Amino acid sequence: MATGFVFHELYMWHNTWNWAQVFAPSLTIQPGEHAENPETKRRLRNLLEVSGLLDQLVPVKARYASEDEIARFHTRPYIARIKKLSAENGGEASPLTPFGRGSFEIGQLSAGGTMAAFDAVIEGRVKNAYALVRPPGHHAEADLGMGFCLFGNVVIAILHAQATHGLKRIATVDWDVHHGNGTQSAFYDRKDVLTISLHQDNLYPANSGGIEENGTGEGAGYNINLPLPPGCGDGAYITAFERVVIPALRRFKPELIAVPSGFDASGVDPLGRMMVTAEGYRRMTRLLMQAADELCGGRLVMSHEGGYSPMYVPYCGLAVLEELSGIRTHVEDPWAGPMSSWGQQDLQPHQLAAIERSEQLLANIR
């Protein structure tokens, strides 16, 4: 069975204004380009076309999520505020998250595109799927958009899968370099969704994503954070998957695995300090596919999150989609040679110690 692919040109029209990376222009900050701009996603889609892989993927048509569907997670006042600002001339969901006119509708399309990817996989039209959506979603909380995110795309899609398709147990594996605080907040007191986040320790949001954040009430034990020290490369990430992520999935036995897929843990990302290669993302994808085949009939859905290197995000994304589809193209990773020779790319003792601390949480999954 083939791999589904969601994309819509309107994703590229979400306007984050002329900020200087993450700062609003002022008399002391020259206008520039917001870190979350269309270029990384557009170049990923372009590389898929140039490689020939795009023709081998199954197009999955994005749709608009309704306000009722968004309200399964977000509060009505928050939805109304974003809708009102979007109908005027835009505004800010929070100090880091500007948006322009029409971004409410694009946000509906981003959440709906992720839902469409879920539908295609659950209904058996494709084996797995990748939603190249924008704006991202894993930082958005019920009443607050933050970290460039307006609506919680994966959260909304999970709640849709449960309400519409009757799925009982869904797992998320967030490999974005920043903590998936929004996804965590949505399911923190629930045991029917296992939330796992690998991220650079205390990068963003501040003081979020610690090991001690392990769920509460019925959800105690069902939220696992792996806060990794800066400088982790493929060695640490693959070990984290082998020692924590995959065993956690096996204990939980999900009916579907969802990945908030950010490529900002790559070795040349401007907003992270990790060293993961495109091959590292390929290997993590392979491990997830093997787990999905073993546990849930191969059901695996990825929804695009961060990643801010216009040059390298496309190669990381291509590696993931090659692995998902089982089709290798002629395109080679230009950074493969340099990154493989970087010092401390292999697992380091202090990285293993951090992974082992999170490994102790596996016993809490019942």
Residue, then its C-alpha position, 0 to 999 in steps of 0.5 A: m500500500a502507498t503513502g498518502f501526502v497532504f499539501h495545499e498552496l494556501y499553507m504557504w500563504h499563512n503570513t508571519w509578517n516581517w519579523a526578524q526570526v522571532f522578534a518583532p521589528s522595532l527601532t533597534i531590530q531591523p525587519g527581516e523574515h520570521a523563522e516560521n516562513p513558507e520557504t522550508k515547507r515549499r522547498l521540501r515539496n519542491l525536492l519531492e517533485v524534483s526527486g520524482l517521489l511526489d509522483q509515487l505518493v497518493p494525494v490526500k485532499a486537505r479539508y477545512a476543520s469546522e469550528d466544532e471540530i476545533a472546539r474539541f480541543h480549543t476553547r470557544p473564546y480562543i477560536a473567536r479571538i483568532k477568527k476576529l483578528s484574522a478577519e481584520n488584519g491579523g494579530e498575535a496569538s501570543p508574543l511569538t506567534p503573529f499571523g495575517r489576514g486569512s490565517f484563521e481559515i488557513g489554520q482550519l485547513s492545516a488542522g483539517g489536512t492532518m485530519a484528512a491524513f488520519d482518515a486516509v490511514i484509518e480507512g485503509r486508503v493508504k498505509n501511512a501518510y505525511a501531512l505537509v501543513r502550515p501553520p504548525g500545531h504542537h505548542a498550541e494549548a486550549d486557550l492559547g496559540m504559541g510557538f508559531c502554532l495557532f491550532g493543535n493539528v495533531v490533537i484535533a486529529i486524534l480527537h477526531a479519530q476517537a470521535t469519528h472512527g472509534l479508536k481507543r488508544i493512540a500514541t504520539v511521538d514528537w521528535d521536534v527539537h522543542h517540547g510538545n507542550g500543547t499535545q501534552s496538555a491536551f491528554y495529560d490526565r488521560k490514559d487513552v493517548l500516550t504522549i512522548s516528546l524528545h526535545q532539547d532540554n529546556l529550550y522552548p517553552a521555558n521550564s517545560g517538558g521535564i521528566e517529572e511531567n508524567g501525567t496526572g489522575e488517570g493519565a499518570g504514567y502516560n506522558i513521557n518526556l525525554p529532555l536531551p542535552p544540547g549536542c545530541g546526534d544520531g547516536a543519542y536519538i536512535t538510542a532514545f528510540e531503542r531504549v524508551v520510545i519503542p518499548a513504551l509503544r509496545r507496552f501501550k499497544p496503540e491502534l495508531i501512531a502519530v508523529p508531530s514531525g519537526f526537523d529542527a533537531s537537525g545539525v544545521d537548524p538555527l533554532g536548535r542545537m542538536m546534530v541529527t542527520a537526514e539518515g537519523y530521521r530515516r532510521m527513526t522512521r524505520l523504527l516507528m514503521q516496524a513498531a506500527d507494523e507490529l502493533c497497529g497494522g502499520r497505521l502511522v501518520m506524520s504532521h509537519e511541525g518545525g524545522y527552520s533550515p531552508m537548505y536542510v529541511p527538504y533532505c530530512g523530509l525526503a528521507v522520511l518520505e522515502e522510508l515511509s513509501g519504501i522508495r529510494t530516489h536518486v537524491e543524495d544528502p549533501w550534508a551526509g559526509p560533513m555531519s557524519s564526521w562531526g565530533q560527538q555524533d556518537l552516543q555520549p555518556h552524559q546523553l545516555a544518562a539522560i535517556e536512562r532517566s526517562e527509561q525509568l518511566l516505562a514501568n508507569i505504563r500499565 
